[in-house]
Amino acid sequence: MNKFAAMFTRHFYRRVMTLLCLLGYSAMLFSLPARDARAEAITVISDDNYPPYLFKDANGNTVGIVADFWKLWEQKTGVKVTLVSTAWEQAQQQLLSGHADVIEMIFRDAEREQRYTFTKAYATLPVGIYAHESLSGLASPEVLSGFTVGVQKGDGCIFKLKEAGVKSFRLYNNYEEIIQATLSGQVKIVCMDDYPAHYYLYRMNADSQILRAFTLYQGQFHRAVRKGDVRTLRLLERGAAAISPAEMTALESKWKGSSLQRGVYSKQVILTLALLLVVGLTLLLLIFMLRVAVKRKTAEIESKREELELERLRLTNIIDATRAGTWEWDVQTGMFQFNERWAEILGYTLEELVPHNLETAKRLTHPDDWQTSMTLVARHLQGEIEFYECDIRMQHKAGHWIWIVDRGRLISRTPAGEPAMMRGTHIDITDKKQAEAAIWQQANYDSLTQLPNRHYFHHQIKEAIAAAATRQQRLSLLLLDLDRFKEVNDSLGHRRGDELLMEVGQRIRQCVSLPATVARLGGDEFAIIVPEGLHADLQGLGNQLMQEISKAYILGGERVFVTVSIGISQYPEDALHAEEIIQHADQAMYDAKSRGRNSLRFFSLAIREALSQRVNLARDLRMALDNGELRDYYQPIVSLHNGKIVKAEALMRWQHPERGLISPALFIPVAEETGDIIAMGDWIFHRAAQHAMQWQPLMGDDFAISVNKSPVQFVEQLNLQSDWVHALRAMGVEGKRIVVEITEGLLLNPDPVVEERLLQFRDMGIQVAIDDFGTGYSSLSYLSKFDIDYLKIDQSFTRNLNAGNESYVLCEAIIVMAHKLGLKVIAEGVETALQRDLLMDIHCDYAQGFFYSPPVPADAFEQMLVQQSREAAITR
């Protein structure tokens, strides 16, 4: 096929695949409510750097023989296939953890037989030993003993190398890292499968520096499922059987092509080969002499090693006598050696815990303890602490958690000074921990209702107030006292009274959301600590509590009714200290009782103090603009396509002369209520417009700054200062330099004035973004009615984003819908690399959040733009 035909074929194939992807996304979006009715589907996972079988092309698409095979398999079976390509070690973990059904391109060995069920082999591939050009004389596996061999994490050649006597490995994520490490001198010998090795050596221009020494073994590709997953295995084999040999031959020919024809050697080539032969014989002689010297030195080292091994066995016997588990960790390879007692503590045999590596230890350790443990290990390896010691929870084979005191110490380093070997012990302290927990439970919890008692409540309220003070948040305390409970005790006895108290405790807990604290203070008195953000409607919560508690109780076959009186006090409006807030809530509760019981009362001073504080804030805010106390901050908006800053959001901050920096969550609502938001909004708009014009030469033609516009500003009568369109013209700033952010509620039932302003924005070229999309309203008709340019996914979705969860599905649905409507999507609140990667996977356009940068002053933001501009100039 000539070049033109090849280009046409690739172009046509990409167009078809794009159309299929769009149809697939549309089908997924409109089928979300009927998920249970979809056809059967499987997830296939494998290595992402194994050309020509499976790899990423220049556009980031997953292609290769395996990708085409599964497309054909899907056509033959009608079963939906999701092909996921990732790092090889992660691919194996994803299959074993149940996040995938089938793993591709896996070699079969004895260790893997314990975890997987394999299909028949479908390809045979040579696995070679490669060495840096500076190292020669490698002709068989036996000479590898004593060398450190570089391998890909999870590669099957590790098992073969161990059989050959290799004990030291250096692990890498992919072949590119292996080749780079060899070129930089980290390792001299590596093990790689020939197909991808030849591809990456050629692509990285390293085929003259890293040479193939010999074939380690002939590996065979299988497909595999988790051990015992017969159903998936049968489905897999049935689909594979439906693909004819001719179809498979066509697939392989497409990607492997045909062998190149070699020409006839010229005289010059023959003479060159003869010269190389002479040089080679000379080198062989030198290598033979070197091997004799190495053999002599190896014998000396082996003798020393035997002595050390005898000493290690002596110490192991001593430790075994103490019934402690022992471990030895090769920091460089991640491999462990455990004694039998280590496995016995967890209910296993050593054979059941194969492979003995860091991942096995992580799998057995409680997730909450793993990071703490590894942080202490890192501090010890860096020399910050003399010993490593940590109490951790590990999962027993029976499923329960046991407590272990884990101690260890680094015993050796590499010649380069890196940590090499660490040894330590495991001791079971479960009985001790359980005894401590029982004592703590008795001291801090009510034995009747299993709620925190008065002692623990006082501790919790003090901590809650301290936390609220640190975060500048509010805190509410509800005290509940049952009405006429004494009558129940007197008429039915204390046993029935106890049953009533237990049921009341359960009903209170059902009404309250975590992390609120529910406690029994004694008798018939209960307390609820409610942090800010939970149960914003305290009146509604109180009414719900009174309604639930007043429902009938069946005690000893009799229907009994009780009511409750509730008093509420709040921090910091009513009190600043624990004793004060308890006293005020108690006073409010008794006031409720005095007003006839079965009622709720707020501490009266709270209303007066809250009003006073709000008046003071409004008074100071009115002067803030004139006094120059407002600050304009900017947060970058980053393109997920290239990781560069392309836009920014302008945010307002108030530097109070006495109270310091005040949160917008406190003063923006007050400003909207008093109308000051109009002047403040115009101020931040003018600042943003000036900076947009100032920074445009650094950022290019697409740069724009987003400015929030309050609903109050939309309906206010325009003047020259608040007319943004007129202001931009007067400043000479193009409309496309500004993005106006509005909320969904403004468009749900829009005022004619709002529609007129949006039309003015459109005519001026000002772009419009919907802020906090998806949090308040379900009507989406306004997206087609108005000219909207961006949707901003609310941070509540981004914060909970995880692969495959509800937030992930909702975000993906929003992005697909937006792209269908020609809108771009900005994800707010991105704080981790995982969130960024997941958003990239579902094709989000832009991201904004603390992962990239918090909001910063204008000069600091300008420095970020200058730095990015310099880096771009260097790369060009």
FIKE-450928 format. One line per field, with one value per residue (C-alpha): residue number from 1; residue in one letter; y, z, x. Coordinates in steps of 0.1 Angstrom, whole numbers. Last residue first. Example, Ala and Ser with C-alpha at 12.3 -4.5 7.8 and 13.67 -1.06 7.14 Angstrom:
vexmar: (2;1)
vexgu: (S;A)
py: (-11;-45)
pz: (71;78)
px: (137;123)
END
This chain:
vexmar: (876;875;874;873;872;871;870;869;868;867;866;865;864;863;862;861;860;859;858;857;856;855;854;853;852;851;850;849;848;847;846;845;844;843;842;841;840;839;838;837;836;835;834;833;832;831;830;829;828;827;826;825;824;823;822;821;820;819;818;817;816;815;814;813;812;811;810;809;808;807;806;805;804;803;802;801;800;799;798;797;796;795;794;793;792;791;790;789;788;787;786;785;784;783;782;781;780;779;778;777;776;775;774;773;772;771;770;769;768;767;766;765;764;763;762;761;760;759;758;757;756;755;754;753;752;751;750;749;748;747;746;745;744;743;742;741;740;739;738;737;736;735;734;733;732;731;730;729;728;727;726;725;724;723;722;721;720;719;718;717;716;715;714;713;712;711;710;709;708;707;706;705;704;703;702;701;700;699;698;697;696;695;694;693;692;691;690;689;688;687;686;685;684;683;682;681;680;679;678;677;676;675;674;673;672;671;670;669;668;667;666;665;664;663;662;661;660;659;658;657;656;655;654;653;652;651;650;649;648;647;646;645;644;643;642;641;640;639;638;637;636;635;634;633;632;631;630;629;628;627;626;625;624;623;622;621;620;619;618;617;616;615;614;613;612;611;610;609;608;607;606;605;604;603;602;601;600;599;598;597;596;595;594;593;592;591;590;589;588;587;586;585;584;583;582;581;580;579;578;577;576;575;574;573;572;571;570;569;568;567;566;565;564;563;562;561;560;559;558;557;556;555;554;553;552;551;550;549;548;547;546;545;544;543;542;541;540;539;538;537;536;535;534;533;532;531;530;529;528;527;526;525;524;523;522;521;520;519;518;517;516;515;514;513;512;511;510;509;508;507;506;505;504;503;502;501;500;499;498;497;496;495;494;493;492;491;490;489;488;487;486;485;484;483;482;481;480;479;478;477;476;475;474;473;472;471;470;469;468;467;466;465;464;463;462;461;460;459;458;457;456;455;454;453;452;451;450;449;448;447;446;445;444;443;442;441;440;439;438;437;436;435;434;433;432;431;430;429;428;427;426;425;424;423;422;421;420;419;418;417;416;415;414;413;412;411;410;409;408;407;406;405;404;403;402;401;400;399;398;397;396;395;394;393;392;391;390;389;388;387;386;385;384;383;382;381;380;379;378;377;376;375;374;373;372;371;370;369;368;367;366;365;364;363;362;361;360;359;358;357;356;355;354;353;352;351;350;349;348;347;346;345;344;343;342;341;340;339;338;337;336;335;334;333;332;331;330;329;328;327;326;325;324;323;322;321;320;319;318;317;316;315;314;313;312;311;310;309;308;307;306;305;304;303;302;301;300;299;298;297;296;295;294;293;292;291;290;289;288;287;286;285;284;283;282;281;280;279;278;277;276;275;274;273;272;271;270;269;268;267;266;265;264;263;262;261;260;259;258;257;256;255;254;253;252;251;250;249;248;247;246;245;244;243;242;241;240;239;238;237;236;235;234;233;232;231;230;229;228;227;226;225;224;223;222;221;220;219;218;217;216;215;214;213;212;211;210;209;208;207;206;205;204;203;202;201;200;199;198;197;196;195;194;193;192;191;190;189;188;187;186;185;184;183;182;181;180;179;178;177;176;175;174;173;172;171;170;169;168;167;166;165;164;163;162;161;160;159;158;157;156;155;154;153;152;151;150;149;148;147;146;145;144;143;142;141;140;139;138;137;136;135;134;133;132;131;130;129;128;127;126;125;124;123;122;121;120;119;118;117;116;115;114;113;112;111;110;109;108;107;106;105;104;103;102;101;100;99;98;97;96;95;94;93;92;91;90;89;88;87;86;85;84;83;82;81;80;79;78;77;76;75;74;73;72;71;70;69;68;67;66;65;64;63;62;61;60;59;58;57;56;55;54;53;52;51;50;49;48;47;46;45;44;43;42;41;40;39;38;37;36;35;34;33;32;31;30;29;28;27;26;25;24;23;22;21;20;19;18;17;16;15;14;13;12;11;10;9;8;7;6;5;4;3;2;1)
vexgu: (R;T;I;A;A;E;R;S;Q;Q;V;L;M;Q;E;F;A;D;A;P;V;P;P;S;Y;F;F;G;Q;A;Y;D;C;H;I;D;M;L;L;D;R;Q;L;A;T;E;V;G;E;A;I;V;K;L;G;L;K;H;A;M;V;I;I;A;E;C;L;V;Y;S;E;N;G;A;N;L;N;R;T;F;S;Q;D;I;K;L;Y;D;I;D;F;K;S;L;Y;S;L;S;S;Y;G;T;G;F;D;D;I;A;V;Q;I;G;M;D;R;F;Q;L;L;R;E;E;V;V;P;D;P;N;L;L;L;G;E;T;I;E;V;V;I;R;K;G;E;V;G;M;A;R;L;A;H;V;W;D;S;Q;L;N;L;Q;E;V;F;Q;V;P;S;K;N;V;S;I;A;F;D;D;G;M;L;P;Q;W;Q;M;A;H;Q;A;A;R;H;F;I;W;D;G;M;A;I;I;D;G;T;E;E;A;V;P;I;F;L;A;P;S;I;L;G;R;E;P;H;Q;W;R;M;L;A;E;A;K;V;I;K;G;N;H;L;S;V;I;P;Q;Y;Y;D;R;L;E;G;N;D;L;A;M;R;L;D;R;A;L;N;V;R;Q;S;L;A;E;R;I;A;L;S;F;F;R;L;S;N;R;G;R;S;K;A;D;Y;M;A;Q;D;A;H;Q;I;I;E;E;A;H;L;A;D;E;P;Y;Q;S;I;G;I;S;V;T;V;F;V;R;E;G;G;L;I;Y;A;K;S;I;E;Q;M;L;Q;N;G;L;G;Q;L;D;A;H;L;G;E;P;V;I;I;A;F;E;D;G;G;L;R;A;V;T;A;P;L;S;V;C;Q;R;I;R;Q;G;V;E;M;L;L;E;D;G;R;R;H;G;L;S;D;N;V;E;K;F;R;D;L;D;L;L;L;L;S;L;R;Q;Q;R;T;A;A;A;A;I;A;E;K;I;Q;H;H;F;Y;H;R;N;P;L;Q;T;L;S;D;Y;N;A;Q;Q;W;I;A;A;E;A;Q;K;K;D;T;I;D;I;H;T;G;R;M;M;A;P;E;G;A;P;T;R;S;I;L;R;G;R;D;V;I;W;I;W;H;G;A;K;H;Q;M;R;I;D;C;E;Y;F;E;I;E;G;Q;L;H;R;A;V;L;T;M;S;T;Q;W;D;D;P;H;T;L;R;K;A;T;E;L;N;H;P;V;L;E;E;L;T;Y;G;L;I;E;A;W;R;E;N;F;Q;F;M;G;T;Q;V;D;W;E;W;T;G;A;R;T;A;D;I;I;N;T;L;R;L;R;E;L;E;L;E;E;R;K;S;E;I;E;A;T;K;R;K;V;A;V;R;L;M;F;I;L;L;L;L;T;L;G;V;V;L;L;L;A;L;T;L;I;V;Q;K;S;Y;V;G;R;Q;L;S;S;G;K;W;K;S;E;L;A;T;M;E;A;P;S;I;A;A;A;G;R;E;L;L;R;L;T;R;V;D;G;K;R;V;A;R;H;F;Q;G;Q;Y;L;T;F;A;R;L;I;Q;S;D;A;N;M;R;Y;L;Y;Y;H;A;P;Y;D;D;M;C;V;I;K;V;Q;G;S;L;T;A;Q;I;I;E;E;Y;N;N;Y;L;R;F;S;K;V;G;A;E;K;L;K;F;I;C;G;D;G;K;Q;V;G;V;T;F;G;S;L;V;E;P;S;A;L;G;S;L;S;E;H;A;Y;I;G;V;P;L;T;A;Y;A;K;T;F;T;Y;R;Q;E;R;E;A;D;R;F;I;M;E;I;V;D;A;H;G;S;L;L;Q;Q;Q;A;Q;E;W;A;T;S;V;L;T;V;K;V;G;T;K;Q;E;W;L;K;W;F;D;A;V;I;G;V;T;N;G;N;A;D;K;F;L;Y;P;P;Y;N;D;D;S;I;V;T;I;A;E;A;R;A;D;R;A;P;L;S;F;L;M;A;S;Y;G;L;L;C;L;L;T;M;V;R;R;Y;F;H;R;T;F;M;A;A;F;K;N;M)
py: (261;244;274;299;278;277;315;320;296;316;349;335;323;356;374;352;364;400;396;380;342;319;284;267;236;209;237;239;246;221;225;204;172;143;114;101;136;140;107;119;152;136;111;140;155;188;196;219;231;211;233;221;235;237;226;211;175;186;197;164;143;164;163;125;120;141;121;87;98;112;79;58;42;55;80;116;126;160;166;162;186;208;219;212;245;246;269;288;295;314;309;287;255;254;270;237;219;218;198;226;230;213;203;233;252;281;284;302;331;346;383;388;422;409;379;400;423;393;381;416;414;380;391;422;399;381;344;315;288;311;329;297;281;304;331;334;361;353;383;387;378;412;430;456;492;506;526;496;473;498;501;463;462;487;491;523;538;532;501;496;465;432;416;429;412;379;381;382;362;372;348;360;353;341;327;353;346;343;368;394;390;397;435;433;406;425;457;436;417;449;465;434;433;469;464;435;455;484;460;437;467;460;453;417;409;424;404;372;381;389;356;331;355;346;376;383;402;410;445;462;438;424;414;390;390;363;366;333;325;313;293;280;250;213;203;189;193;231;249;276;296;313;351;374;409;426;448;470;501;524;533;496;485;514;496;463;478;487;453;435;455;449;412;411;429;406;375;390;396;362;344;362;343;308;290;272;240;226;194;211;238;271;262;232;253;277;247;238;274;274;241;254;285;264;240;269;285;254;246;281;309;313;325;337;317;290;282;272;252;239;210;197;161;141;107;82;46;17;-13;-49;-47;-14;-5;31;55;85;116;110;111;143;161;151;162;196;201;193;217;244;236;242;241;204;197;223;238;211;197;185;166;161;137;140;112;101;108;129;106;117;122;137;151;136;121;129;131;119;81;88;105;75;51;70;72;34;29;53;36;2;17;30;-4;-19;10;2;6;33;51;48;60;89;99;104;132;152;139;164;173;196;208;223;242;250;278;280;301;270;272;283;255;230;243;243;207;196;212;196;162;161;172;145;119;125;129;95;88;65;28;33;13;11;48;53;70;51;17;21;31;1;-22;-6;-10;-47;-51;-35;-57;-88;-78;-72;-98;-91;-85;-81;-63;-62;-36;-41;-17;19;41;52;46;15;2;5;-20;-28;-5;-11;-26;-27;-36;-39;-59;-55;-81;-75;-101;-120;-155;-151;-123;-87;-65;-35;-14;-2;15;13;23;29;57;85;111;90;91;54;60;89;68;39;63;76;40;31;61;55;18;24;37;12;-18;-40;-73;-58;-35;-65;-84;-53;-50;-84;-121;-134;-157;-154;-189;-205;-188;-205;-183;-175;-139;-148;-180;-160;-141;-173;-191;-166;-139;-128;-98;-84;-47;-49;-21;-21;-58;-63;-89;-100;-117;-129;-132;-165;-158;-190;-179;-149;-170;-193;-163;-150;-183;-184;-149;-159;-189;-168;-143;-170;-184;-149;-145;-178;-167;-134;-152;-176;-147;-131;-162;-165;-128;-133;-163;-143;-115;-138;-153;-118;-107;-137;-131;-95;-106;-130;-101;-78;-104;-110;-73;-71;-100;-83;-50;-69;-86;-52;-36;-65;-59;-79;-90;-74;-83;-85;-69;-93;-87;-66;-71;-49;-56;-91;-100;-90;-107;-140;-138;-134;-163;-185;-179;-160;-179;-199;-167;-159;-193;-192;-158;-169;-201;-182;-157;-185;-205;-177;-202;-183;-148;-147;-153;-147;-164;-153;-178;-171;-186;-184;-164;-157;-142;-110;-84;-51;-17;11;6;0;31;56;59;47;19;6;11;-11;-37;-42;-42;-73;-89;-93;-76;-86;-60;-60;-30;-12;24;34;63;43;13;34;50;16;3;35;31;-5;2;8;-3;-28;-34;-70;-90;-127;-142;-180;-191;-201;-166;-153;-174;-161;-125;-131;-131;-93;-78;-46;-44;-58;-46;-73;-69;-93;-120;-149;-137;-161;-191;-176;-181;-162;-129;-122;-85;-54;-19;-22;-23;-56;-73;-107;-119;-131;-147;-146;-175;-165;-179;-200;-219;-200;-194;-195;-171;-168;-200;-206;-172;-186;-217;-198;-186;-155;-128;-109;-100;-99;-107;-96;-62;-42;-75;-68;-96;-81;-45;-58;-75;-44;-23;-44;-41;-3;6;-4;-8;-25;-23;-51;-53;-88;-93;-124;-121;-84;-81;-107;-85;-54;-76;-88;-53;-40;-71;-67;-30;2;23;59;86;105;94;57;40;3;-32;-62;-43;-30;-38;-5;-4;-37;-53;-51;-65;-54;-75;-66;-83;-64;-34;-36;-30;4;18;53;57;47;82;90;56;57;91;81;51;71;96;68;52;84;90;54;59;92;75;46;70;90;59;44;77;80;44;49;81;63;34;0)
pz: (216;249;263;252;269;301;300;294;323;346;335;341;376;384;373;398;426;416;414;449;451;450;458;432;409;433;452;425;389;360;323;293;309;287;309;314;320;348;363;360;377;406;411;410;440;450;421;436;404;371;340;311;275;258;222;233;228;247;276;276;275;303;325;321;329;360;371;365;384;413;415;417;387;395;423;426;460;460;423;428;458;439;415;378;360;327;301;270;276;250;265;255;249;284;298;292;318;347;376;399;429;428;391;380;407;383;349;326;302;276;268;230;232;215;239;269;258;252;288;301;282;296;331;327;315;348;345;358;361;347;379;399;378;391;372;362;336;315;304;278;251;255;242;265;253;288;277;257;287;309;286;286;323;331;369;367;339;357;354;376;397;385;375;404;429;411;419;391;396;374;351;335;298;278;244;224;241;276;282;258;275;310;311;293;316;345;338;332;365;385;368;376;412;417;400;423;453;442;436;466;489;485;522;518;490;511;541;520;507;541;559;531;516;546;565;564;596;623;631;598;579;548;527;497;463;437;400;382;357;322;301;327;311;319;282;275;311;305;338;354;377;409;412;442;443;477;495;524;503;529;504;496;533;545;539;551;585;590;576;599;629;621;617;651;668;652;663;698;701;687;709;741;738;741;715;727;716;728;743;777;787;786;817;800;771;795;812;778;772;806;798;765;782;808;783;761;791;804;770;764;739;744;728;693;692;695;698;724;719;745;739;758;751;749;763;753;764;747;770;761;784;769;734;727;709;689;709;704;666;665;691;672;639;653;668;634;617;642;637;600;590;600;595;579;612;638;658;694;706;743;763;797;810;838;828;802;774;743;705;686;650;625;613;607;634;633;635;665;684;677;690;722;728;724;750;774;770;778;809;820;815;838;862;869;850;870;889;860;835;857;862;825;828;799;785;786;755;753;718;712;680;666;642;621;622;613;644;666;654;661;697;702;690;713;743;734;729;763;781;763;773;810;805;787;750;738;743;756;789;794;788;772;782;812;802;766;777;799;771;745;768;773;736;728;753;739;703;710;685;680;646;643;621;594;568;538;511;518;493;500;466;478;489;525;554;586;586;617;626;650;642;672;658;665;650;625;618;584;594;576;600;588;601;624;632;662;649;656;633;650;651;639;613;594;560;562;597;584;555;578;600;569;558;591;591;555;562;594;580;552;576;567;549;514;522;534;502;481;498;487;497;467;481;513;512;510;542;561;572;604;608;637;619;589;611;631;599;593;567;538;519;484;476;452;465;500;505;536;563;585;619;638;675;694;717;706;670;678;691;661;638;655;649;613;606;620;598;568;576;575;543;527;537;519;489;487;486;459;439;440;424;399;390;383;361;344;336;319;299;291;278;256;243;236;214;196;191;177;152;143;140;114;95;96;83;54;46;47;24;-1;-3;15;-6;4;33;27;56;73;68;88;126;131;101;96;132;126;92;107;135;109;89;120;126;155;171;192;209;219;234;252;269;279;293;313;326;339;353;376;399;401;386;349;324;287;277;259;258;268;251;276;286;250;248;250;233;232;248;234;197;201;222;198;221;193;183;218;224;195;199;236;228;206;224;259;284;311;321;328;335;360;373;346;330;298;317;338;306;290;321;324;288;294;321;358;370;395;404;412;433;439;405;408;374;390;403;368;356;383;376;339;345;349;379;379;348;352;359;370;399;393;416;396;359;346;350;327;296;272;289;280;276;296;283;256;283;286;273;284;261;263;230;223;216;210;217;248;261;286;322;356;380;415;424;388;389;412;391;358;329;309;307;275;286;320;322;346;360;392;412;434;417;382;393;410;378;358;384;380;342;340;324;295;300;274;281;262;256;249;214;211;176;174;209;200;169;190;215;188;175;209;213;180;187;197;228;218;232;200;192;197;231;233;230;209;186;209;246;266;280;299;304;315;301;316;308;298;298;281;297;316;351;340;331;346;329;294;280;288;279;245;238;248;225;196;201;203;171;152;164;154;120;115;128;104;75;83;88;55;36;51;41;6;2;15;-10;0)
px: (102;107;126;98;72;92;95;58;50;73;57;22;31;48;15;-4;19;14;-24;-27;-32;-62;-49;-28;-27;-38;-57;-83;-93;-95;-103;-116;-129;-124;-136;-100;-87;-112;-99;-63;-70;-89;-60;-35;-53;-71;-94;-121;-137;-140;-144;-164;-167;-200;-209;-242;-229;-198;-219;-239;-207;-192;-223;-226;-189;-192;-223;-206;-175;-196;-215;-184;-165;-130;-132;-145;-158;-142;-149;-187;-188;-164;-192;-187;-183;-203;-189;-201;-238;-258;-293;-322;-303;-287;-319;-338;-317;-342;-328;-318;-294;-261;-256;-235;-217;-211;-227;-202;-209;-186;-184;-184;-201;-232;-233;-229;-257;-279;-272;-282;-315;-323;-316;-338;-366;-363;-352;-372;-344;-317;-307;-310;-282;-256;-237;-200;-192;-161;-141;-113;-138;-153;-122;-108;-106;-112;-143;-156;-151;-169;-199;-204;-199;-226;-221;-201;-221;-253;-276;-307;-302;-316;-284;-263;-286;-282;-245;-219;-188;-158;-139;-106;-98;-68;-75;-55;-21;-9;19;4;-30;-17;-23;-56;-69;-54;-74;-106;-101;-97;-127;-148;-136;-147;-181;-188;-180;-202;-231;-224;-231;-268;-273;-284;-259;-231;-242;-242;-207;-193;-192;-187;-161;-139;-125;-87;-78;-102;-89;-80;-103;-86;-116;-111;-127;-120;-110;-110;-82;-77;-52;-27;-9;-14;-15;-49;-62;-61;-56;-77;-55;-69;-67;-71;-84;-83;-108;-96;-91;-109;-136;-143;-143;-165;-198;-182;-175;-212;-224;-200;-211;-248;-241;-224;-252;-278;-258;-255;-293;-302;-277;-289;-322;-308;-329;-361;-378;-411;-426;-429;-454;-434;-414;-401;-388;-372;-356;-341;-329;-311;-295;-283;-268;-250;-236;-224;-207;-190;-176;-163;-170;-207;-239;-228;-196;-208;-245;-270;-302;-327;-350;-380;-391;-423;-433;-459;-463;-482;-482;-469;-439;-429;-442;-432;-455;-442;-432;-395;-398;-419;-397;-365;-380;-390;-355;-339;-362;-354;-317;-320;-283;-284;-247;-224;-213;-207;-237;-231;-262;-270;-293;-310;-333;-309;-274;-255;-264;-244;-250;-220;-225;-201;-225;-261;-288;-324;-315;-292;-320;-343;-317;-311;-349;-351;-324;-340;-374;-358;-342;-376;-391;-364;-368;-405;-437;-456;-428;-403;-428;-439;-403;-400;-425;-409;-376;-347;-328;-297;-288;-254;-245;-211;-201;-169;-138;-117;-95;-124;-146;-119;-114;-152;-154;-125;-141;-175;-159;-141;-173;-192;-166;-173;-211;-213;-209;-237;-239;-275;-272;-234;-229;-195;-163;-148;-163;-152;-116;-112;-125;-102;-72;-80;-85;-52;-33;-50;-41;-4;10;47;63;100;126;152;161;184;196;190;210;245;259;278;243;232;230;212;181;161;127;97;61;38;9;-29;-52;-80;-107;-111;-102;-69;-61;-60;-32;-36;-5;14;46;84;113;145;171;149;157;182;165;156;141;120;108;99;79;60;55;38;15;5;-3;-23;-56;-54;-52;-23;-27;-27;3;24;15;23;57;68;66;48;35;15;-1;33;44;15;-13;-32;-19;4;13;27;52;59;70;98;94;117;106;110;108;137;159;145;152;131;138;109;106;76;81;76;106;123;119;140;169;167;167;199;217;204;217;251;253;242;270;296;282;283;319;328;307;326;359;346;333;367;383;355;358;395;389;360;384;408;380;367;401;403;368;377;406;383;358;384;394;358;351;379;364;330;345;361;328;310;336;332;295;269;239;207;184;147;127;103;66;41;37;6;-16;-1;-11;-47;-49;-35;-62;-89;-76;-74;-111;-125;-155;-131;-120;-156;-162;-128;-136;-172;-158;-132;-157;-179;-150;-138;-119;-86;-91;-90;-62;-53;-21;11;39;74;105;134;164;175;210;230;209;227;220;242;236;199;196;180;149;126;149;154;116;106;133;124;87;91;120;105;129;154;180;217;239;218;216;241;222;217;205;180;167;161;143;122;111;104;78;72;107;120;157;164;188;185;194;199;186;153;151;156;127;103;114;108;71;71;52;73;95;129;165;189;213;242;255;242;238;265;242;216;238;260;270;306;302;295;302;276;249;232;200;187;159;124;113;76;51;15;-20;-13;-44;-64;-52;-68;-51;-39;-20;-10;8;35;41;44;22;30;3;-7;-42;-60;-97;-124;-112;-118;-120;-90;-70;-76;-67;-36;-24;-30;-12;19;17;12;-21;-43;-81;-102;-140;-157;-195;-207;-222;-201;-186;-185;-170;-143;-135;-130;-111;-87;-82;-70;-48;-31;-23;-40;-48;-52;-29;-27;9;-2;-5;5;-8;4;29;41;39;36;1;1;-33;-69;-101;-135;-165;-201;-235;-263;-279;-312;-298;-284;-318;-314;-280;-292;-294;-258;-243;-260;-247;-212;-213;-226;-199;-173;-186;-184;-148;-139;-153;-134;-102;-105;-111;-80;-59;-70;-64;-29;-21;-35;-14;18;15;0)
END
